[in-house]
Amino acid sequence: MQTYDLAIAWCWEYDSDFVQQIDAECGRRKILSYLIHPHNLFETLQRMEKRELRFKIFFDRASDQEEAFDQLVAVMRDEGVKMIN
């Protein structure tokens, strides 16, 4: 199982620069980050279900924009992941 410190879910085009800055800063600080966008949402959910992925903190920038991310929020909550919104 691969564990990431921070998962960031985003879908709004105007969040792109913000999310990329957070991701870059995580890299500088040796914090493992994982970006979840509509293009890898289904894959991420599948990998979590198979216990291939685990997250410590979840930053939700997407569920209030796209219903497709509601399932991800529920899974993160069920897994006891600390949530930021």
N, CA, C and O atoms as a CHARMM CRD file, in Angstrom:
* protein
*
  340
    1    1 MET  N      0.84900  -1.18800   0.00000 PROA 1      0.00000
    2    1 MET  CA     0.00000   0.00000   0.00000 PROA 1      0.00000
    3    1 MET  C      0.88700   1.24000   0.00000 PROA 1      0.00000
    4    1 MET  O      1.85400   1.33800   0.75500 PROA 1      0.00000
    5    2 GLN  N      0.53500   2.16200  -0.85000 PROA 2      0.00000
    6    2 GLN  CA     1.26800   3.41500  -0.92500 PROA 2      0.00000
    7    2 GLN  C      0.51700   4.46800  -0.11900 PROA 2      0.00000
    8    2 GLN  O     -0.68400   4.66800  -0.30100 PROA 2      0.00000
    9    3 THR  N      1.24100   5.13800   0.77200 PROA 3      0.00000
   10    3 THR  CA     0.64300   6.15600   1.62800 PROA 3      0.00000
   11    3 THR  C      1.13400   7.53900   1.23200 PROA 3      0.00000
   12    3 THR  O      2.33300   7.77600   1.08100 PROA 3      0.00000
   13    4 TYR  N      0.18400   8.43900   1.06800 PROA 4      0.00000
   14    4 TYR  CA     0.48600   9.83500   0.75900 PROA 4      0.00000
   15    4 TYR  C      0.09800  10.69500   1.95400 PROA 4      0.00000
   16    4 TYR  O     -0.87500  10.40800   2.65000 PROA 4      0.00000
   17    5 ASP  N      0.86600  11.74600   2.18000 PROA 5      0.00000
   18    5 ASP  CA     0.56900  12.65700   3.28500 PROA 5      0.00000
   19    5 ASP  C     -0.66600  13.50100   2.99500 PROA 5      0.00000
   20    5 ASP  O     -1.48100  13.74400   3.88400 PROA 5      0.00000
   21    6 LEU  N     -0.80200  13.94500   1.75300 PROA 6      0.00000
   22    6 LEU  CA    -1.86300  14.88200   1.39400 PROA 6      0.00000
   23    6 LEU  C     -2.46300  14.53500   0.04200 PROA 6      0.00000
   24    6 LEU  O     -1.74800  14.40100  -0.95100 PROA 6      0.00000
   25    7 ALA  N     -3.77800  14.39100   0.01100 PROA 7      0.00000
   26    7 ALA  CA    -4.52100  14.25600  -1.24200 PROA 7      0.00000
   27    7 ALA  C     -5.26300  15.56500  -1.47500 PROA 7      0.00000
   28    7 ALA  O     -5.88900  16.10800  -0.56500 PROA 7      0.00000
   29    8 ILE  N     -5.18700  16.05800  -2.69000 PROA 8      0.00000
   30    8 ILE  CA    -5.89900  17.29200  -3.03900 PROA 8      0.00000
   31    8 ILE  C     -6.84500  16.97900  -4.19100 PROA 8      0.00000
   32    8 ILE  O     -6.40300  16.64100  -5.29000 PROA 8      0.00000
   33    9 ALA  N     -8.13200  17.09100  -3.94100 PROA 9      0.00000
   34    9 ALA  CA    -9.13800  16.90600  -4.98000 PROA 9      0.00000
   35    9 ALA  C     -9.53400  18.28000  -5.51100 PROA 9      0.00000
   36    9 ALA  O     -9.87000  19.19000  -4.75300 PROA 9      0.00000
   37   10 TRP  N     -9.48200  18.39900  -6.82200 PROA 10     0.00000
   38   10 TRP  CA    -9.84500  19.67700  -7.43500 PROA 10     0.00000
   39   10 TRP  C    -10.40100  19.45100  -8.83100 PROA 10     0.00000
   40   10 TRP  O    -10.08600  18.45700  -9.48500 PROA 10     0.00000
   41   11 CYS  N    -11.22700  20.38100  -9.27800 PROA 11     0.00000
   42   11 CYS  CA   -11.80800  20.25300 -10.61300 PROA 11     0.00000
   43   11 CYS  C    -12.01600  21.60800 -11.28200 PROA 11     0.00000
   44   11 CYS  O    -12.21300  21.67600 -12.49500 PROA 11     0.00000
   45   12 TRP  N    -11.97600  22.66300 -10.51800 PROA 12     0.00000
   46   12 TRP  CA   -12.24300  23.99800 -11.03900 PROA 12     0.00000
   47   12 TRP  C    -10.99900  24.51700 -11.73500 PROA 12     0.00000
   48   12 TRP  O     -9.93000  24.55000 -11.12500 PROA 12     0.00000
   49   13 GLU  N    -11.10500  24.92100 -12.98700 PROA 13     0.00000
   50   13 GLU  CA    -9.93800  25.34900 -13.75600 PROA 13     0.00000
   51   13 GLU  C     -9.16700  26.48000 -13.08300 PROA 13     0.00000
   52   13 GLU  O     -7.95200  26.58000 -13.25200 PROA 13     0.00000
   53   14 TYR  N     -9.84600  27.32400 -12.33200 PROA 14     0.00000
   54   14 TYR  CA    -9.18900  28.45700 -11.68500 PROA 14     0.00000
   55   14 TYR  C     -8.38600  28.05200 -10.44500 PROA 14     0.00000
   56   14 TYR  O     -7.64000  28.86000  -9.89300 PROA 14     0.00000
   57   15 ASP  N     -8.54100  26.80500 -10.01400 PROA 15     0.00000
   58   15 ASP  CA    -7.74200  26.27400  -8.90500 PROA 15     0.00000
   59   15 ASP  C     -6.39900  25.72000  -9.36900 PROA 15     0.00000
   60   15 ASP  O     -5.54400  25.40200  -8.54200 PROA 15     0.00000
   61   16 SER  N     -6.20700  25.60400 -10.65100 PROA 16     0.00000
   62   16 SER  CA    -5.02400  24.94300 -11.18400 PROA 16     0.00000
   63   16 SER  C     -3.72100  25.51600 -10.61400 PROA 16     0.00000
   64   16 SER  O     -2.89600  24.76400 -10.09500 PROA 16     0.00000
   65   17 ASP  N     -3.52900  26.82900 -10.70500 PROA 17     0.00000
   66   17 ASP  CA    -2.29500  27.43900 -10.19900 PROA 17     0.00000
   67   17 ASP  C     -2.14700  27.23500  -8.69700 PROA 17     0.00000
   68   17 ASP  O     -1.05900  26.92600  -8.21200 PROA 17     0.00000
   69   18 PHE  N     -3.23100  27.40800  -7.96800 PROA 18     0.00000
   70   18 PHE  CA    -3.21800  27.23500  -6.50800 PROA 18     0.00000
   71   18 PHE  C     -2.80100  25.81300  -6.13500 PROA 18     0.00000
   72   18 PHE  O     -1.93500  25.61700  -5.28300 PROA 18     0.00000
   73   19 VAL  N     -3.41800  24.83200  -6.77400 PROA 19     0.00000
   74   19 VAL  CA    -3.12500  23.42800  -6.48700 PROA 19     0.00000
   75   19 VAL  C     -1.68800  23.09100  -6.87200 PROA 19     0.00000
   76   19 VAL  O     -1.00300  22.38000  -6.13700 PROA 19     0.00000
   77   20 GLN  N     -1.23300  23.58800  -8.00200 PROA 20     0.00000
   78   20 GLN  CA     0.14100  23.32800  -8.42800 PROA 20     0.00000
   79   20 GLN  C      1.15100  23.94400  -7.44700 PROA 20     0.00000
   80   20 GLN  O      2.20600  23.35900  -7.20100 PROA 20     0.00000
   81   21 GLN  N      0.83700  25.11000  -6.89400 PROA 21     0.00000
   82   21 GLN  CA     1.72200  25.73800  -5.90200 PROA 21     0.00000
   83   21 GLN  C      1.78600  24.90000  -4.62600 PROA 21     0.00000
   84   21 GLN  O      2.86200  24.71100  -4.05800 PROA 21     0.00000
   85   22 ILE  N      0.64800  24.40400  -4.18200 PROA 22     0.00000
   86   22 ILE  CA     0.63700  23.54100  -2.99200 PROA 22     0.00000
   87   22 ILE  C      1.43400  22.27300  -3.25800 PROA 22     0.00000
   88   22 ILE  O      2.23200  21.85000  -2.42100 PROA 22     0.00000
   89   23 ASP  N      1.22200  21.67100  -4.41300 PROA 23     0.00000
   90   23 ASP  CA     1.93000  20.44600  -4.78200 PROA 23     0.00000
   91   23 ASP  C      3.44200  20.68500  -4.81500 PROA 23     0.00000
   92   23 ASP  O      4.21000  19.87100  -4.30100 PROA 23     0.00000
   93   24 ALA  N      3.86600  21.78400  -5.41000 PROA 24     0.00000
   94   24 ALA  CA     5.29500  22.10900  -5.49100 PROA 24     0.00000
   95   24 ALA  C      5.88200  22.33600  -4.09500 PROA 24     0.00000
   96   24 ALA  O      6.98200  21.87200  -3.79600 PROA 24     0.00000
   97   25 GLU  N      5.15300  23.03900  -3.25800 PROA 25     0.00000
   98   25 GLU  CA     5.63800  23.29400  -1.89200 PROA 25     0.00000
   99   25 GLU  C      5.73500  21.98900  -1.10500 PROA 25     0.00000
  100   25 GLU  O      6.67000  21.79800  -0.32800 PROA 25     0.00000
  101   26 CYS  N      4.78500  21.10800  -1.30400 PROA 26     0.00000
  102   26 CYS  CA     4.86600  19.79000  -0.66000 PROA 26     0.00000
  103   26 CYS  C      6.15200  19.08200  -1.07900 PROA 26     0.00000
  104   26 CYS  O      6.85100  18.51000  -0.24200 PROA 26     0.00000
  105   27 GLY  N      6.45700  19.12000  -2.34700 PROA 27     0.00000
  106   27 GLY  CA     7.67600  18.48800  -2.84000 PROA 27     0.00000
  107   27 GLY  C      8.92200  19.06600  -2.19100 PROA 27     0.00000
  108   27 GLY  O      9.83500  18.32800  -1.82000 PROA 27     0.00000
  109   28 ARG  N      8.96200  20.38500  -2.05300 PROA 28     0.00000
  110   28 ARG  CA    10.11400  21.03300  -1.41500 PROA 28     0.00000
  111   28 ARG  C     10.26900  20.61700   0.04100 PROA 28     0.00000
  112   28 ARG  O     11.38000  20.55500   0.56800 PROA 28     0.00000
  113   29 ARG  N      9.15600  20.33600   0.67300 PROA 29     0.00000
  114   29 ARG  CA     9.17700  19.98000   2.10100 PROA 29     0.00000
  115   29 ARG  C      9.15700  18.46800   2.35000 PROA 29     0.00000
  116   29 ARG  O      9.00200  18.02000   3.48600 PROA 29     0.00000
  117   30 LYS  N      9.31200  17.69800   1.29000 PROA 30     0.00000
  118   30 LYS  CA     9.32300  16.22500   1.38000 PROA 30     0.00000
  119   30 LYS  C      8.00100  15.66700   1.89100 PROA 30     0.00000
  120   30 LYS  O      7.97100  14.65400   2.58900 PROA 30     0.00000
  121   31 ILE  N      6.90800  16.34100   1.53600 PROA 31     0.00000
  122   31 ILE  CA     5.56100  15.89300   1.85800 PROA 31     0.00000
  123   31 ILE  C      5.00900  15.23900   0.59600 PROA 31     0.00000
  124   31 ILE  O      4.96600  15.86800  -0.46100 PROA 31     0.00000
  125   32 LEU  N      4.59100  13.99500   0.69900 PROA 32     0.00000
  126   32 LEU  CA     4.06000  13.28700  -0.46600 PROA 32     0.00000
  127   32 LEU  C      2.62600  13.72600  -0.74100 PROA 32     0.00000
  128   32 LEU  O      1.73400  13.52400   0.08200 PROA 32     0.00000
  129   33 SER  N      2.42000  14.32500  -1.89700 PROA 33     0.00000
  130   33 SER  CA     1.08100  14.78500  -2.27300 PROA 33     0.00000
  131   33 SER  C      0.58200  14.00500  -3.47800 PROA 33     0.00000
  132   33 SER  O      1.36000  13.47300  -4.27000 PROA 33     0.00000
  133   34 TYR  N     -0.73500  13.95400  -3.59200 PROA 34     0.00000
  134   34 TYR  CA    -1.40600  13.20300  -4.65800 PROA 34     0.00000
  135   34 TYR  C     -2.56600  14.05200  -5.13200 PROA 34     0.00000
  136   34 TYR  O     -3.44600  14.39500  -4.34100 PROA 34     0.00000
  137   35 LEU  N     -2.58300  14.39500  -6.40200 PROA 35     0.00000
  138   35 LEU  CA    -3.64200  15.24200  -6.95000 PROA 35     0.00000
  139   35 LEU  C     -4.74200  14.38600  -7.56200 PROA 35     0.00000
  140   35 LEU  O     -4.47900  13.46000  -8.33000 PROA 35     0.00000
  141   36 ILE  N     -5.97300  14.71300  -7.20600 PROA 36     0.00000
  142   36 ILE  CA    -7.13400  13.98500  -7.71800 PROA 36     0.00000
  143   36 ILE  C     -7.98300  14.96000  -8.52600 PROA 36     0.00000
  144   36 ILE  O     -8.47900  15.95800  -8.00100 PROA 36     0.00000
  145   37 HSD  N     -8.13600  14.66100  -9.77800 PROA 37     0.00000
  146   37 HSD  CA    -8.85300  15.50100 -10.73100 PROA 37     0.00000
  147   37 HSD  C     -9.87800  14.59400 -11.42000 PROA 37     0.00000
  148   37 HSD  O     -9.76700  13.37400 -11.29700 PROA 37     0.00000
  149   38 PRO  N    -10.85400  15.12400 -12.12600 PROA 38     0.00000
  150   38 PRO  CA   -11.81900  14.24000 -12.77800 PROA 38     0.00000
  151   38 PRO  C    -11.18600  13.14000 -13.63300 PROA 38     0.00000
  152   38 PRO  O    -11.75100  12.05300 -13.75800 PROA 38     0.00000
  153   39 HSD  N    -10.02700  13.41100 -14.21800 PROA 39     0.00000
  154   39 HSD  CA    -9.40400  12.40800 -15.09200 PROA 39     0.00000
  155   39 HSD  C     -8.85800  11.18900 -14.33900 PROA 39     0.00000
  156   39 HSD  O     -8.67700  10.13800 -14.95300 PROA 39     0.00000
  157   40 ASN  N     -8.59000  11.29300 -13.03000 PROA 40     0.00000
  158   40 ASN  CA    -8.08700  10.13000 -12.28500 PROA 40     0.00000
  159   40 ASN  C     -8.94100   9.79200 -11.05200 PROA 40     0.00000
  160   40 ASN  O     -8.52200   9.01200 -10.19700 PROA 40     0.00000
  161   41 LEU  N    -10.11600  10.37200 -10.97200 PROA 41     0.00000
  162   41 LEU  CA   -11.00100  10.13400  -9.83000 PROA 41     0.00000
  163   41 LEU  C    -11.40200   8.66400  -9.73000 PROA 41     0.00000
  164   41 LEU  O    -11.25700   8.05800  -8.66800 PROA 41     0.00000
  165   42 PHE  N    -11.89900   8.08900 -10.80700 PROA 42     0.00000
  166   42 PHE  CA   -12.35600   6.69800 -10.79100 PROA 42     0.00000
  167   42 PHE  C    -11.19800   5.75700 -10.45600 PROA 42     0.00000
  168   42 PHE  O    -11.35300   4.84300  -9.64600 PROA 42     0.00000
  169   43 GLU  N    -10.04600   5.98000 -11.07300 PROA 43     0.00000
  170   43 GLU  CA    -8.86200   5.16300 -10.79800 PROA 43     0.00000
  171   43 GLU  C     -8.45800   5.26100  -9.32400 PROA 43     0.00000
  172   43 GLU  O     -8.10700   4.25800  -8.70300 PROA 43     0.00000
  173   44 THR  N     -8.51000   6.45400  -8.78000 PROA 44     0.00000
  174   44 THR  CA    -8.15500   6.66100  -7.37400 PROA 44     0.00000
  175   44 THR  C     -9.10200   5.88900  -6.46200 PROA 44     0.00000
  176   44 THR  O     -8.66400   5.22500  -5.52300 PROA 44     0.00000
  177   45 LEU  N    -10.39000   5.97800  -6.73900 PROA 45     0.00000
  178   45 LEU  CA   -11.37200   5.24400  -5.93100 PROA 45     0.00000
  179   45 LEU  C    -11.13500   3.73700  -6.02000 PROA 45     0.00000
  180   45 LEU  O    -11.21700   3.03300  -5.01400 PROA 45     0.00000
  181   46 GLN  N    -10.84400   3.24900  -7.21100 PROA 46     0.00000
  182   46 GLN  CA   -10.56400   1.81700  -7.37300 PROA 46     0.00000
  183   46 GLN  C     -9.32500   1.39600  -6.58400 PROA 46     0.00000
  184   46 GLN  O     -9.32800   0.36200  -5.91700 PROA 46     0.00000
  185   47 ARG  N     -8.28000   2.19600  -6.66300 PROA 47     0.00000
  186   47 ARG  CA    -7.04200   1.86500  -5.96000 PROA 47     0.00000
  187   47 ARG  C     -7.22800   1.91700  -4.44800 PROA 47     0.00000
  188   47 ARG  O     -6.62000   1.13200  -3.72000 PROA 47     0.00000
  189   48 MET  N     -8.06600   2.84000  -3.97200 PROA 48     0.00000
  190   48 MET  CA    -8.35400   2.89900  -2.53400 PROA 48     0.00000
  191   48 MET  C     -9.12400   1.65000  -2.11100 PROA 48     0.00000
  192   48 MET  O     -8.84600   1.06200  -1.06600 PROA 48     0.00000
  193   49 GLU  N    -10.08900   1.25700  -2.92700 PROA 49     0.00000
  194   49 GLU  CA   -10.89400   0.07300  -2.62800 PROA 49     0.00000
  195   49 GLU  C    -10.01700  -1.18900  -2.56400 PROA 49     0.00000
  196   49 GLU  O    -10.25200  -2.07500  -1.74200 PROA 49     0.00000
  197   50 LYS  N     -9.02600  -1.25600  -3.42300 PROA 50     0.00000
  198   50 LYS  CA    -8.10900  -2.40100  -3.45100 PROA 50     0.00000
  199   50 LYS  C     -7.01400  -2.29700  -2.37600 PROA 50     0.00000
  200   50 LYS  O     -6.15300  -3.17000  -2.26800 PROA 50     0.00000
  201   51 ARG  N     -7.06400  -1.22600  -1.59400 PROA 51     0.00000
  202   51 ARG  CA    -6.06400  -0.98700  -0.54200 PROA 51     0.00000
  203   51 ARG  C     -4.66800  -0.73600  -1.11400 PROA 51     0.00000
  204   51 ARG  O     -3.66400  -1.07600  -0.48900 PROA 51     0.00000
  205   52 GLU  N     -4.61500  -0.14100  -2.30000 PROA 52     0.00000
  206   52 GLU  CA    -3.34100   0.21700  -2.91000 PROA 52     0.00000
  207   52 GLU  C     -2.91700   1.62500  -2.54300 PROA 52     0.00000
  208   52 GLU  O     -1.73500   1.96100  -2.61800 PROA 52     0.00000
  209   53 LEU  N     -3.88400   2.45900  -2.14300 PROA 53     0.00000
  210   53 LEU  CA    -3.62500   3.85400  -1.79100 PROA 53     0.00000
  211   53 LEU  C     -4.19300   4.15700  -0.41700 PROA 53     0.00000
  212   53 LEU  O     -5.23400   3.63200  -0.02100 PROA 53     0.00000
  213   54 ARG  N     -3.48100   5.01800   0.30000 PROA 54     0.00000
  214   54 ARG  CA    -3.93600   5.49400   1.60700 PROA 54     0.00000
  215   54 ARG  C     -3.50600   6.94700   1.73600 PROA 54     0.00000
  216   54 ARG  O     -2.43800   7.33500   1.26400 PROA 54     0.00000
  217   55 PHE  N     -4.34900   7.74400   2.37900 PROA 55     0.00000
  218   55 PHE  CA    -4.04600   9.16500   2.56000 PROA 55     0.00000
  219   55 PHE  C     -4.18000   9.54600   4.03200 PROA 55     0.00000
  220   55 PHE  O     -5.03100   9.01800   4.74800 PROA 55     0.00000
  221   56 LYS  N     -3.32200  10.47300   4.47300 PROA 56     0.00000
  222   56 LYS  CA    -3.38600  10.95400   5.84800 PROA 56     0.00000
  223   56 LYS  C     -4.30800  12.17300   5.95800 PROA 56     0.00000
  224   56 LYS  O     -5.07600  12.29400   6.91300 PROA 56     0.00000
  225   57 ILE  N     -4.22400  13.07100   4.97700 PROA 57     0.00000
  226   57 ILE  CA    -5.01600  14.30600   4.98600 PROA 57     0.00000
  227   57 ILE  C     -5.62700  14.48800   3.59800 PROA 57     0.00000
  228   57 ILE  O     -4.98700  14.22000   2.58100 PROA 57     0.00000
  229   58 PHE  N     -6.86600  14.94500   3.57700 PROA 58     0.00000
  230   58 PHE  CA    -7.59300  15.16200   2.33000 PROA 58     0.00000
  231   58 PHE  C     -8.05200  16.60800   2.24900 PROA 58     0.00000
  232   58 PHE  O     -8.81000  17.06900   3.10200 PROA 58     0.00000
  233   59 PHE  N     -7.59800  17.32500   1.23200 PROA 59     0.00000
  234   59 PHE  CA    -7.98600  18.71200   0.97900 PROA 59     0.00000
  235   59 PHE  C     -9.00100  18.68600  -0.15800 PROA 59     0.00000
  236   59 PHE  O     -8.65000  18.42300  -1.30800 PROA 59     0.00000
  237   60 ASP  N    -10.25000  18.95900   0.16800 PROA 60     0.00000
  238   60 ASP  CA   -11.35700  18.86700  -0.78200 PROA 60     0.00000
  239   60 ASP  C    -11.65900  20.22200  -1.41200 PROA 60     0.00000
  240   60 ASP  O    -12.20900  21.11500  -0.76700 PROA 60     0.00000
  241   61 ARG  N    -11.29000  20.35600  -2.67700 PROA 61     0.00000
  242   61 ARG  CA   -11.59900  21.56000  -3.43900 PROA 61     0.00000
  243   61 ARG  C    -12.58200  21.22700  -4.56300 PROA 61     0.00000
  244   61 ARG  O    -12.78700  22.03700  -5.46700 PROA 61     0.00000
  245   62 ALA  N    -13.19500  20.03000  -4.51100 PROA 62     0.00000
  246   62 ALA  CA   -13.97000  19.58500  -5.66300 PROA 62     0.00000
  247   62 ALA  C    -15.42200  19.22500  -5.37800 PROA 62     0.00000
  248   62 ALA  O    -16.28200  19.46500  -6.22500 PROA 62     0.00000
  249   63 SER  N    -15.72000  18.66200  -4.22300 PROA 63     0.00000
  250   63 SER  CA   -17.06100  18.10100  -4.02200 PROA 63     0.00000
  251   63 SER  C    -18.17400  19.14900  -4.06500 PROA 63     0.00000
  252   63 SER  O    -19.32600  18.82100  -4.35100 PROA 63     0.00000
  253   64 ASP  N    -17.83900  20.38700  -3.78600 PROA 64     0.00000
  254   64 ASP  CA   -18.87500  21.41600  -3.88400 PROA 64     0.00000
  255   64 ASP  C    -19.08500  21.87800  -5.32800 PROA 64     0.00000
  256   64 ASP  O    -20.00500  22.64700  -5.60900 PROA 64     0.00000
  257   65 GLN  N    -18.23200  21.41000  -6.24100 PROA 65     0.00000
  258   65 GLN  CA   -18.33900  21.75400  -7.66000 PROA 65     0.00000
  259   65 GLN  C    -18.88500  20.61600  -8.50600 PROA 65     0.00000
  260   65 GLN  O    -19.63200  20.84700  -9.45700 PROA 65     0.00000
  261   66 GLU  N    -18.51000  19.37400  -8.16000 PROA 66     0.00000
  262   66 GLU  CA   -18.91800  18.21400  -8.95900 PROA 66     0.00000
  263   66 GLU  C    -19.38100  17.08200  -8.05800 PROA 66     0.00000
  264   66 GLU  O    -18.65400  16.65000  -7.16300 PROA 66     0.00000
  265   67 GLU  N    -20.59700  16.60400  -8.29800 PROA 67     0.00000
  266   67 GLU  CA   -21.15600  15.49700  -7.51700 PROA 67     0.00000
  267   67 GLU  C    -20.31300  14.23600  -7.59500 PROA 67     0.00000
  268   67 GLU  O    -20.33300  13.42700  -6.66700 PROA 67     0.00000
  269   68 ALA  N    -19.58900  14.05500  -8.66000 PROA 68     0.00000
  270   68 ALA  CA   -18.77900  12.84600  -8.83500 PROA 68     0.00000
  271   68 ALA  C    -17.78100  12.66700  -7.68700 PROA 68     0.00000
  272   68 ALA  O    -17.34200  11.54900  -7.41800 PROA 68     0.00000
  273   69 PHE  N    -17.42900  13.74600  -7.02300 PROA 69     0.00000
  274   69 PHE  CA   -16.45800  13.67800  -5.93300 PROA 69     0.00000
  275   69 PHE  C    -17.09600  13.32800  -4.58800 PROA 69     0.00000
  276   69 PHE  O    -16.38100  13.10800  -3.61000 PROA 69     0.00000
  277   70 ASP  N    -18.41800  13.27200  -4.52400 PROA 70     0.00000
  278   70 ASP  CA   -19.09300  12.93300  -3.26300 PROA 70     0.00000
  279   70 ASP  C    -18.68900  11.55100  -2.76000 PROA 70     0.00000
  280   70 ASP  O    -18.50500  11.35500  -1.55900 PROA 70     0.00000
  281   71 GLN  N    -18.55200  10.60300  -3.66800 PROA 71     0.00000
  282   71 GLN  CA   -18.14200   9.25500  -3.27000 PROA 71     0.00000
  283   71 GLN  C    -16.73300   9.28000  -2.66500 PROA 71     0.00000
  284   71 GLN  O    -16.46000   8.58500  -1.68700 PROA 71     0.00000
  285   72 LEU  N    -15.85000  10.07700  -3.24700 PROA 72     0.00000
  286   72 LEU  CA   -14.49200  10.19200  -2.71600 PROA 72     0.00000
  287   72 LEU  C    -14.51800  10.73900  -1.29100 PROA 72     0.00000
  288   72 LEU  O    -13.80800  10.23900  -0.41900 PROA 72     0.00000
  289   73 VAL  N    -15.32100  11.74700  -1.05800 PROA 73     0.00000
  290   73 VAL  CA   -15.44800  12.32100   0.28200 PROA 73     0.00000
  291   73 VAL  C    -15.93400  11.25700   1.26300 PROA 73     0.00000
  292   73 VAL  O    -15.41100  11.14600   2.37200 PROA 73     0.00000
  293   74 ALA  N    -16.92100  10.48600   0.85900 PROA 74     0.00000
  294   74 ALA  CA   -17.46100   9.43200   1.72300 PROA 74     0.00000
  295   74 ALA  C    -16.39700   8.38000   2.04300 PROA 74     0.00000
  296   74 ALA  O    -16.28000   7.94100   3.18700 PROA 74     0.00000
  297   75 VAL  N    -15.62900   7.98000   1.04100 PROA 75     0.00000
  298   75 VAL  CA   -14.57700   6.98000   1.26100 PROA 75     0.00000
  299   75 VAL  C    -13.50600   7.53700   2.19800 PROA 75     0.00000
  300   75 VAL  O    -13.06000   6.84800   3.11500 PROA 75     0.00000
  301   76 MET  N    -13.10300   8.76300   1.97100 PROA 76     0.00000
  302   76 MET  CA   -12.09400   9.38600   2.83800 PROA 76     0.00000
  303   76 MET  C    -12.60600   9.43500   4.28300 PROA 76     0.00000
  304   76 MET  O    -11.87300   9.13400   5.22500 PROA 76     0.00000
  305   77 ARG  N    -13.86600   9.81700   4.43400 PROA 77     0.00000
  306   77 ARG  CA   -14.46100   9.89300   5.77600 PROA 77     0.00000
  307   77 ARG  C    -14.48900   8.50700   6.42700 PROA 77     0.00000
  308   77 ARG  O    -14.14500   8.36000   7.60000 PROA 77     0.00000
  309   78 ASP  N    -14.89900   7.49900   5.66600 PROA 78     0.00000
  310   78 ASP  CA   -14.95600   6.12500   6.18100 PROA 78     0.00000
  311   78 ASP  C    -13.57800   5.61800   6.58900 PROA 78     0.00000
  312   78 ASP  O    -13.45200   4.83800   7.53300 PROA 78     0.00000
  313   79 GLU  N    -12.55400   6.06000   5.88100 PROA 79     0.00000
  314   79 GLU  CA   -11.18000   5.63600   6.16800 PROA 79     0.00000
  315   79 GLU  C    -10.56100   6.42600   7.33100 PROA 79     0.00000
  316   79 GLU  O     -9.44300   6.13600   7.75600 PROA 79     0.00000
  317   80 GLY  N    -11.28300   7.41000   7.83200 PROA 80     0.00000
  318   80 GLY  CA   -10.76500   8.20200   8.95500 PROA 80     0.00000
  319   80 GLY  C     -9.70400   9.19800   8.57800 PROA 80     0.00000
  320   80 GLY  O     -8.90000   9.60800   9.41600 PROA 80     0.00000
  321   81 VAL  N     -9.69500   9.59800   7.29400 PROA 81     0.00000
  322   81 VAL  CA    -8.72300  10.57400   6.82000 PROA 81     0.00000
  323   81 VAL  C     -9.10200  11.95500   7.33900 PROA 81     0.00000
  324   81 VAL  O    -10.27300  12.33200   7.30000 PROA 81     0.00000
  325   82 LYS  N     -8.12500  12.70900   7.82300 PROA 82     0.00000
  326   82 LYS  CA    -8.38300  14.08100   8.27000 PROA 82     0.00000
  327   82 LYS  C     -8.74400  14.91900   7.06400 PROA 82     0.00000
  328   82 LYS  O     -8.07800  14.85400   6.03100 PROA 82     0.00000
  329   83 MET  N     -9.81500  15.71900   7.19600 PROA 83     0.00000
  330   83 MET  CA   -10.36300  16.44800   6.06600 PROA 83     0.00000
  331   83 MET  C    -10.15800  17.96200   6.21900 PROA 83     0.00000
  332   83 MET  O    -10.27800  18.52100   7.30900 PROA 83     0.00000
  333   84 ILE  N     -9.84700  18.59300   5.09400 PROA 84     0.00000
  334   84 ILE  CA    -9.74000  20.05500   5.00800 PROA 84     0.00000
  335   84 ILE  C    -10.64700  20.48400   3.87000 PROA 84     0.00000
  336   84 ILE  O    -10.61400  19.90000   2.78700 PROA 84     0.00000
  337   85 ASN  N    -11.45500  21.50400   4.11600 PROA 85     0.00000
  338   85 ASN  CA   -12.27900  22.05500   3.04500 PROA 85     0.00000
  339   85 ASN  C    -12.32900  23.55400   3.21900 PROA 85     0.00000
  340   85 ASN  O    -12.97000  24.24700   2.42900 PROA 85     0.00000
